[in-house]
Structure formats: C-alpha cells, structure tokens
C-alpha cells in the first residue's frame, strides 16, 4: 500500500510540474488566450495519455488473458466430455470383472500394490512425468509442479506408489498411507464425486483442516496447491443397464509449491488425465481374467 501511495504522489507531482511548465511556456509564446488554451489542453492531453499508457497496456493484457483462460476452459471441457464418453463406451464393450483387489499381506507386512501396477512402475512414472509437464505450463512462473499416484491396497489404505516431477526425494521416507474412511482429504474427494459428480478436487496444505489432513511431508511446502483425481474401476451390467462394482482404485495428485496455483479453470484438463488413467486401470484389472 505504501509503494502505491508513493507512486500516486509522484505521478501527481509530475503532472502538476508539467502543467505549470506548459502553462508558463504557452503564456510566453502565445499571446492569444483562446489559442493558448487550446494548445495547453492538447499538450496536457498528450501528457495524460503517456502517463496512462502502462495502465492501458495492463488493462488490455488482462482482458486478453481472461479471454484466453475462458477459451482454454471451454476447450478443455469439450475435450473431457469426448474423453469421458470414449472411456465409457470402451468399458461397456469389455467383460465385467470383480472389483479392484490386491493381495492380503502376511501379518506385520506392508500390503503390496496390484501386481500389474508394480510390473509397469517405470511406465507409470513416465505418465506422471507427462502430467507434471502438462500442468507446469499452466502455473505461475517459478512454481514447481510434481505428480503422484496413490493406490488402494488390502488394508483399505492408499499408499503413494510413485512420484514424478520437481519434488524433494526425501518425501518417500516420511510418506504415510491414507485410509479410505479416516482421511479427511480422501473423504472430501469422495464427496465431490458422489454429490457433485466431479472426479477432481482442488485442495492443498494451505486450504485448512476442512479440506486437507496434515501429513509429515507438508513441511517441504510442495503441496500448497493440489489437484486430486479419483480413478475408478467399474463394469457395465448389461442386464441392469448400469455400472456395477465401482471402486476408487487410484488417486492421482498434481501438486505445486505455490498457493492457489490451481483453479477451477484447470479441472476439465485434469479430468481428461483422470479418464486416461481410469481406462488404464480398467484394462489392467481385466488382463488377469
């Protein structure tokens, strides 16, 4: 606020000084009062335009940016609708399978991920890298973006399976599983899917306890703005004409170290990514049947 006040005071002094100079010069050079008034008015108008040029440029730039964002959002919505319909058509033509399940571990052992997910770990990381690169182009300059996938295991917890992008590698040491019912963050994502029909939730460590359950890794400051996407596996019941055996198998996260890096504008594009991962998960669980 202080810098703004100083700038306004400086601009006022400049205008006052130039007004006095122009008036004095005009009185000395031009004796006719009418002509002198016209000349002074034109000169002052020119000075005013010069002073306002930065504001005019900023206004035009803001308008163009707003129009660009609106176009991006509408285009992404259409792309998501197309991707979603193709995904559902493919699933309707595939065989019905039981819900997504993982092996029950031995006592005292950490539950293992789905076998085909583990076998394709490197490829999954490559996909996450592409997602991080995609959203890196859409955040404020200087923001670091990374992506991760959590998979549901036999104990009904979601474990971080892989990460990619610009993140602290020490995250893997202190990462904690998140229970499907006990985690507030996951409950918010499930509520968004159930009550709003939206598989993407904007959350983050800066959004308060109602939207985000704190984790030890929050200390790195790399999840100040987060988009979470629900990846469902399901089957089409041809007799009943509806979906059956739905299960939240994976959660895709796109994270940034800048607060409010993601907004509603980014949701349709994230939904496109979620539909692609959903297609992958649904093909994966059918590969064993």
Secondary structure, DSSP 8 states (H G I E B T S, - for coil): -HHHHHHHHHHHHHHHHHHHHHHHHHHHH---HHHHHHHHHHHHHHHHHHHHHHHHHHHHHHHHHHHHHHHHHHHHHHHHHHHHHHHHHHHHHS------------TTS-----HHHHHTHHHHHHHHHHHHHHHHTTS-TT--EEEEEEEE-TTSEEEEEEEEES--TTHHHH---EETTT-HHHHHHHHIIIII--SEEEE-TTS-TTT----GGGGG---SEEEEEEEEEEEEETTTTEEEEEEEEEEEEEEESSTT---HHHHHHHHHHHHHHHHHHHHHHHTT-
